[in-house]
Amino acid sequence: MTKLPYLRETYMDPLQAATGATKTQLGLLMSAYGIVNFICYFPGGVLADRFSAKKLIAVSCFGTGLIGLWYYTMPGFVSLAVIHGLFAITTVFTFWAAMVKSINNLGGPEEQGRLFGFLEGGRGLIGTVAAFGSVAAFALAPDDVGGIKNAIMFYSIALLACGVLVMIFMQDNKPVKIEKAASDKLKWKDVMEVVKIPRVWLCGILATCNYSALIFHGYVTGYLSEAFGISNTVVAHLSVVRTYFLMMIGSLAAGLLADKLGSRIRFMQYAYFGMAVFASLYVLIPAGPNALPLIIANFIVYGLCLYSIKALYFSTIDELLIPKRLAGTASGIISLLTYAPEIFLYTVSGQMVDKYVGTSTPFAGYIHCFIWMAVLSVIGFITGIVLRRLNKKAIERMRAQRLAPEA
């Protein structure tokens, strides 16, 4: 669903060649996507609590596929910005919270880690196949411009096919019908109920640290190409391994281990510690072909830590004691915070890397990205500690309230 707006993460250099854009300009396109996302996450959560997830997801698939066909024509920069804004509507407003609520409704609090871990693992498995398919389509073209257009067409057709599959196979979870006036009043009350829970906002911050680190980590493929001399084709394959294979393995392991620990938040703490260690190693490993095995090993282990946390963003909703009827709204608030960095961080990180191109320290921008990855990991670790303590107090208060009438 989101591969078209995030093409830069796999095809950074070819996308530059096709659009004639700098890394900063590609960052601006992602900022356009991020701004509309930011506007859409919260109302998208309310939308998911009121309408059929099946219909919302089907509309999202067809809409994104059709916009992808426009993207294929490679129009001017302004049109590309509009395209990315439209992608935000179809991949976030109508899709994201509907998907989250669908998974949340499949099980109880003790199963959420497993459910969301398997969701991300499944996305990793199918994403791996699809992404390698796009690489194969890319390789059929005689040059990078034709290759990126082939990849866009591949994903567009795949999304249209997914829309058909959703209409045929997905169960329609029709919401309970109530009077409009009562519905509006209820929804405002529901929104305020979730907004007033500080643990929801802290959960959003916990996920924000991970997603911000993920944005910075998107530049690791450029770093491997420039600092270690790896070809664009190999880098594309490594990017697919990072984005899908590591997501699949990390997500499945995270889902099972987090449920065994009894706390998704606690598992995220441990993974943040690993992120801090391996982000620091990116800084310490010297550039050059001799260190290639070491940097690839670090690339794999860091990716496992990164994507294990990403799998669990919304598995915490039940752990935070949020009622299932409010799962969509809660996911909207968490998403609002989590993905807010898209508004500016792609542009900032692009400028950070571009700043040192052609200087005596051409890799300094990448190193700054890795330092920020380590800092964000430490902040995420500390946030997890605070969130667990607040959640423990909330559970104790709830138990006390339940025992009060008996006393």
C-alpha positions as CSV (number, residue, x, y, z in Angstrom):
1,M,0.0,0.0,0.0
2,T,2.7,2.5,0.9
3,K,5.5,1.4,-1.5
4,L,4.7,4.0,-4.2
5,P,5.1,7.0,-1.9
6,Y,8.2,5.5,-0.4
7,L,10.0,4.5,-3.6
8,R,12.9,6.7,-2.7
9,E,13.9,4.2,0.0
10,T,14.6,1.5,-2.6
11,Y,15.3,3.5,-5.7
12,M,16.9,6.8,-4.4
13,D,19.3,7.4,-7.3
14,P,17.1,6.1,-10.2
15,L,14.2,8.3,-8.8
16,Q,16.5,11.3,-8.9
17,A,17.4,10.5,-12.5
18,A,13.7,10.1,-13.5
19,T,12.5,13.3,-11.7
20,G,15.6,15.4,-12.0
21,A,15.3,16.2,-8.3
22,T,17.9,16.5,-5.6
23,K,17.8,14.5,-2.4
24,T,16.4,17.7,-0.7
25,Q,13.6,17.9,-3.3
26,L,12.8,14.3,-2.9
27,G,12.6,15.1,0.8
28,L,10.1,17.9,0.0
29,L,7.9,15.4,-1.8
30,M,7.9,13.3,1.3
31,S,7.1,16.4,3.3
32,A,4.1,17.0,1.1
33,Y,3.1,13.4,1.8
34,G,3.8,13.9,5.5
35,I,1.8,17.1,5.9
36,V,-1.4,15.6,4.4
37,N,-0.8,12.4,6.5
38,F,-0.6,14.6,9.6
39,I,-4.0,16.1,8.8
40,C,-5.5,12.7,8.0
41,Y,-4.4,10.4,10.8
42,F,-6.8,11.6,13.5
43,P,-9.9,12.0,11.4
44,G,-9.0,8.7,9.7
45,G,-9.1,7.0,13.2
46,V,-12.6,8.4,13.8
47,L,-13.6,7.3,10.2
48,A,-12.5,3.7,11.0
49,D,-14.7,3.7,14.1
50,R,-17.8,4.6,12.0
51,F,-17.5,2.9,8.6
52,S,-16.9,-0.6,7.2
53,A,-13.2,-1.5,7.1
54,K,-13.7,-3.6,4.0
55,K,-15.1,-0.7,2.0
56,L,-12.4,1.7,3.3
57,I,-9.6,-0.7,2.4
58,A,-11.0,-1.5,-1.0
59,V,-11.3,2.2,-1.9
60,S,-7.7,2.7,-0.7
61,C,-6.3,0.0,-2.9
62,F,-8.1,1.2,-6.1
63,G,-7.4,4.9,-5.3
64,T,-3.6,4.3,-4.7
65,G,-3.3,2.2,-7.9
66,L,-5.0,4.8,-10.1
67,I,-2.8,7.6,-8.7
68,G,0.2,5.3,-9.4
69,L,-0.7,5.3,-13.0
70,W,-0.5,9.1,-13.0
71,Y,2.8,8.9,-11.2
72,Y,4.0,6.6,-14.0
73,T,3.8,9.5,-16.5
74,M,6.5,11.4,-14.4
75,P,4.8,14.8,-14.6
76,G,6.5,18.0,-13.3
77,F,7.6,18.6,-9.7
78,V,4.3,20.4,-8.7
79,S,2.3,17.5,-10.0
80,L,4.5,15.1,-8.2
81,A,3.8,17.0,-4.9
82,V,0.1,16.7,-5.6
83,I,0.4,13.0,-6.3
84,H,2.1,12.5,-2.9
85,G,-0.6,14.5,-1.2
86,L,-3.2,12.2,-2.8
87,F,-1.2,9.2,-1.8
88,A,-1.6,10.4,1.8
89,I,-5.4,10.4,1.5
90,T,-5.6,6.9,0.1
91,T,-2.9,5.3,2.3
92,V,-3.7,7.0,5.5
93,F,-7.2,8.7,5.7
94,T,-9.1,5.8,4.3
95,F,-6.7,2.9,5.0
96,W,-4.4,3.1,8.0
97,A,-6.8,3.1,11.0
98,A,-9.2,0.8,9.2
99,M,-6.4,-1.8,9.0
100,V,-5.3,-1.3,12.6
101,K,-8.9,-1.7,13.9
102,S,-9.4,-4.8,11.8
103,I,-6.4,-6.5,13.4
104,N,-7.2,-5.2,17.0
105,N,-10.7,-6.8,16.8
106,L,-9.3,-10.2,16.0
107,G,-8.2,-11.0,19.6
108,G,-7.9,-10.0,23.2
109,P,-5.2,-8.1,25.1
110,E,-3.0,-11.2,25.6
111,E,-2.9,-11.8,21.8
112,Q,-2.2,-8.3,20.5
113,G,1.6,-8.7,20.2
114,R,1.1,-11.9,18.2
115,L,-1.6,-10.4,16.0
116,F,0.3,-7.2,15.1
117,G,3.6,-9.2,14.9
118,F,2.1,-11.6,12.4
119,L,0.5,-8.6,10.5
120,E,3.9,-7.0,10.0
121,G,5.4,-10.4,9.3
122,G,2.8,-11.1,6.6
123,R,3.5,-7.6,5.2
124,G,7.2,-8.5,5.2
125,L,6.6,-11.8,3.4
126,I,4.3,-10.5,0.7
127,G,6.3,-7.3,0.5
128,T,9.5,-9.2,-0.1
129,V,7.9,-11.1,-3.0
130,A,6.4,-7.8,-4.4
131,A,9.6,-5.8,-3.9
132,F,11.8,-8.4,-5.7
133,G,9.1,-8.4,-8.4
134,S,9.6,-4.6,-8.7
135,V,13.4,-5.1,-8.9
136,A,12.9,-7.6,-11.7
137,A,10.6,-5.2,-13.5
138,F,13.2,-2.4,-12.9
139,A,16.0,-4.6,-14.4
140,L,14.0,-5.2,-17.6
141,A,14.5,-1.5,-18.6
142,P,17.6,-0.4,-20.5
143,D,18.2,2.6,-18.1
144,D,17.3,3.9,-14.6
145,V,14.5,6.1,-15.8
146,G,12.7,3.3,-17.6
147,G,13.4,1.0,-14.6
148,I,11.7,3.3,-12.1
149,K,8.7,3.7,-14.4
150,N,8.5,-0.1,-14.7
151,A,8.5,-0.4,-10.9
152,I,5.7,2.2,-10.5
153,M,3.6,0.3,-13.1
154,F,4.3,-3.0,-11.3
155,Y,3.0,-1.6,-7.9
156,S,0.0,0.2,-9.5
157,I,-1.3,-3.0,-11.2
158,A,-0.6,-5.0,-8.0
159,L,-2.7,-2.5,-5.9
160,L,-5.6,-2.6,-8.4
161,A,-5.5,-6.4,-8.1
162,C,-5.5,-6.2,-4.3
163,G,-8.6,-4.0,-4.4
164,V,-10.4,-6.8,-6.3
165,L,-9.2,-9.4,-3.7
166,V,-10.4,-7.3,-0.8
167,M,-13.9,-7.0,-2.4
168,I,-14.0,-10.8,-2.9
169,F,-12.4,-12.2,0.3
170,M,-12.5,-9.7,3.2
171,Q,-15.3,-10.0,5.7
172,D,-17.5,-6.8,6.0
173,N,-17.5,-5.7,9.6
174,K,-20.5,-3.3,9.4
175,P,-20.7,-0.9,12.3
176,V,-23.7,-0.7,14.6
177,K,-26.2,1.8,13.1
178,I,-27.4,4.5,15.5
179,E,-29.1,7.9,15.1
180,K,-26.9,10.6,13.5
181,A,-27.3,13.1,16.4
182,A,-26.5,10.5,19.0
183,S,-23.6,9.3,16.9
184,D,-22.1,12.8,16.7
185,K,-22.5,13.3,20.5
186,L,-21.0,9.9,21.2
187,K,-18.1,10.4,18.9
188,W,-17.1,13.7,20.5
189,K,-17.3,12.0,24.0
190,D,-15.2,9.1,22.7
191,V,-12.6,11.4,21.2
192,M,-12.3,13.4,24.5
193,E,-12.1,10.2,26.5
194,V,-9.0,9.0,24.5
195,V,-7.4,12.5,24.2
196,K,-7.4,12.8,28.1
197,I,-5.3,9.6,28.5
198,P,-1.6,10.7,28.8
199,R,-0.5,7.1,28.3
200,V,-1.8,7.2,24.7
201,W,0.3,10.3,23.9
202,L,3.4,8.6,25.5
203,C,2.8,5.6,23.4
204,G,2.8,7.9,20.4
205,I,6.1,9.4,21.4
206,L,7.5,5.8,21.9
207,A,6.6,5.0,18.3
208,T,7.7,8.4,17.0
209,C,11.3,7.7,18.2
210,N,11.3,4.5,16.2
211,Y,9.8,5.9,13.0
212,S,12.2,8.9,13.1
213,A,15.1,6.5,13.3
214,L,13.6,4.5,10.4
215,I,13.6,7.7,8.3
216,F,17.3,8.3,9.0
217,H,18.1,4.6,8.4
218,G,16.6,5.1,4.9
219,Y,20.0,6.7,4.0
220,V,22.0,3.6,4.9
221,T,21.6,2.3,1.3
222,G,23.1,5.5,-0.1
223,Y,25.9,5.2,2.5
224,L,26.6,1.6,1.5
225,S,26.8,2.6,-2.2
226,E,29.0,5.6,-1.7
227,A,31.2,4.6,1.2
228,F,31.6,0.9,0.5
229,G,31.4,0.8,-3.4
230,I,28.4,-1.4,-3.6
231,S,26.5,-1.3,-7.0
232,N,23.0,0.1,-7.3
233,T,21.5,-3.3,-8.1
234,V,23.0,-4.8,-4.9
235,V,22.0,-1.8,-2.9
236,A,18.4,-2.2,-4.2
237,H,18.4,-5.9,-3.1
238,L,19.8,-4.9,0.3
239,S,17.1,-2.3,0.6
240,V,14.4,-5.0,-0.1
241,V,16.1,-7.2,2.5
242,R,16.0,-4.4,5.1
243,T,12.5,-3.2,4.3
244,Y,10.7,-6.6,3.9
245,F,12.8,-9.6,4.9
246,L,14.1,-8.1,8.2
247,M,10.6,-6.7,8.8
248,M,9.2,-10.2,8.4
249,I,11.7,-11.9,10.7
250,G,11.8,-9.1,13.3
251,S,8.0,-8.7,13.4
252,L,7.3,-12.4,13.8
253,A,9.9,-12.7,16.6
254,A,8.6,-9.5,18.3
255,G,5.0,-10.7,18.3
256,L,5.8,-14.0,19.9
257,L,8.4,-12.7,22.4
258,A,6.4,-9.7,23.4
259,D,3.4,-11.8,24.3
260,K,5.6,-14.2,26.3
261,L,7.0,-11.2,28.2
262,G,3.5,-10.1,29.0
263,S,4.2,-6.6,27.9
264,R,4.7,-5.2,24.5
265,I,6.1,-2.0,26.0
266,R,8.7,-3.9,27.9
267,F,9.9,-5.7,24.8
268,M,10.1,-2.3,22.9
269,Q,12.4,-1.1,25.7
270,Y,14.8,-4.0,25.2
271,A,14.8,-3.5,21.4
272,Y,15.5,0.3,21.8
273,F,18.6,-0.6,23.8
274,G,19.7,-2.8,20.9
275,M,19.0,0.0,18.5
276,A,21.2,2.4,20.5
277,V,24.1,0.0,20.5
278,F,24.0,-0.8,16.7
279,A,23.3,2.7,15.6
280,S,26.5,3.7,17.5
281,L,28.4,1.0,15.6
282,Y,27.4,2.6,12.3
283,V,29.4,5.6,13.4
284,L,32.4,3.5,14.6
285,I,32.8,1.1,11.7
286,P,35.3,2.7,9.2
287,A,34.2,3.3,5.6
288,G,35.9,1.1,2.9
289,P,35.6,-2.3,1.3
290,N,37.6,-4.1,4.1
291,A,34.8,-3.4,6.6
292,L,32.0,-4.5,4.2
293,P,31.2,-7.8,6.1
294,L,31.0,-5.9,9.4
295,I,28.8,-3.1,8.1
296,I,26.4,-5.7,6.5
297,A,26.2,-7.6,9.8
298,N,25.4,-4.4,11.7
299,F,22.9,-3.5,9.0
300,I,21.0,-6.8,9.6
301,V,21.0,-6.7,13.4
302,Y,20.0,-3.1,13.6
303,G,17.2,-3.7,11.1
304,L,15.9,-6.6,13.2
305,C,15.7,-4.3,16.3
306,L,14.2,-1.5,14.3
307,Y,11.4,-3.5,12.7
308,S,10.6,-5.5,15.8
309,I,9.6,-2.2,17.4
310,K,7.7,-1.0,14.3
311,A,5.6,-4.2,14.4
312,L,4.3,-3.3,17.9
313,Y,3.2,0.3,17.6
314,F,-0.5,-0.5,17.8
315,S,-0.3,-3.7,19.8
316,T,-0.1,-1.5,22.9
317,I,-3.7,-0.2,22.6
318,D,-5.1,-3.0,24.7
319,E,-2.2,-2.9,27.1
320,L,-3.0,0.8,27.7
321,L,-6.6,-0.4,28.7
322,I,-8.2,1.3,25.8
323,P,-11.7,-0.1,25.0
324,K,-12.0,-1.8,21.6
325,R,-14.8,0.5,20.5
326,L,-12.2,3.3,20.7
327,A,-9.3,1.4,19.0
328,G,-9.6,3.4,15.8
329,T,-9.6,6.8,17.6
330,A,-6.6,5.7,19.7
331,S,-4.7,4.5,16.7
332,G,-5.4,7.9,15.1
333,I,-3.8,9.8,18.0
334,I,-0.8,7.4,18.1
335,S,-0.4,7.6,14.3
336,L,-0.7,11.4,14.5
337,L,2.4,11.6,16.7
338,T,4.3,8.6,15.1
339,Y,4.2,9.9,11.6
340,A,4.4,13.6,12.3
341,P,8.2,13.6,11.5
342,E,7.3,12.9,7.8
343,I,6.4,16.6,7.6
344,F,9.9,17.8,8.0
345,L,12.4,15.0,8.7
346,Y,12.8,13.7,5.1
347,T,13.7,17.3,4.0
348,V,16.0,17.9,7.0
349,S,17.8,14.6,6.6
350,G,18.1,15.1,2.8
351,Q,19.7,18.5,3.4
352,M,21.9,17.0,6.0
353,V,23.3,14.5,3.5
354,D,23.4,16.9,0.5
355,K,25.4,19.5,2.6
356,Y,28.6,17.4,2.5
357,V,28.4,16.2,-1.1
358,G,31.6,17.3,-2.9
359,T,33.4,18.2,0.3
360,S,36.5,16.6,1.9
361,T,34.1,14.7,4.3
362,P,31.4,13.4,1.9
363,F,30.1,10.8,4.3
364,A,29.6,13.3,7.3
365,G,25.9,13.7,6.5
366,Y,25.3,10.0,6.8
367,I,27.3,9.8,10.1
368,H,25.1,12.6,11.5
369,C,22.0,10.5,10.6
370,F,23.4,7.5,12.5
371,I,24.2,9.7,15.5
372,W,20.5,10.9,15.5
373,M,19.4,7.2,15.3
374,A,21.3,6.5,18.5
375,V,19.9,9.6,20.3
376,L,16.3,8.7,19.3
377,S,16.9,5.1,20.6
378,V,17.9,6.4,24.0
379,I,14.9,8.7,24.2
380,G,12.6,5.7,23.2
381,F,14.2,3.6,25.9
382,I,13.5,6.2,28.6
383,T,10.0,6.8,27.3
384,G,9.3,3.1,27.7
385,I,10.3,3.2,31.3
386,V,8.0,6.1,32.1
387,L,5.1,4.6,30.1
388,R,5.4,1.3,32.0
389,R,5.3,3.0,35.3
390,L,2.3,5.1,34.4
391,N,0.5,2.0,33.1
392,K,1.2,0.1,36.2
393,K,-0.4,2.9,38.3
394,A,-3.4,2.9,36.0
395,I,-3.9,-0.9,36.4
396,E,-3.6,-0.5,40.2
397,R,-6.2,2.2,40.2
398,M,-8.6,0.1,38.1
399,R,-8.2,-2.9,40.5
400,A,-8.9,-0.6,43.4
401,Q,-12.1,0.7,41.8
402,R,-13.3,-2.8,41.1
403,L,-12.7,-3.8,44.8
404,A,-14.2,-0.7,46.2
405,P,-17.9,-1.8,46.1
406,E,-17.1,-5.1,47.8
407,A,-15.4,-3.2,50.7
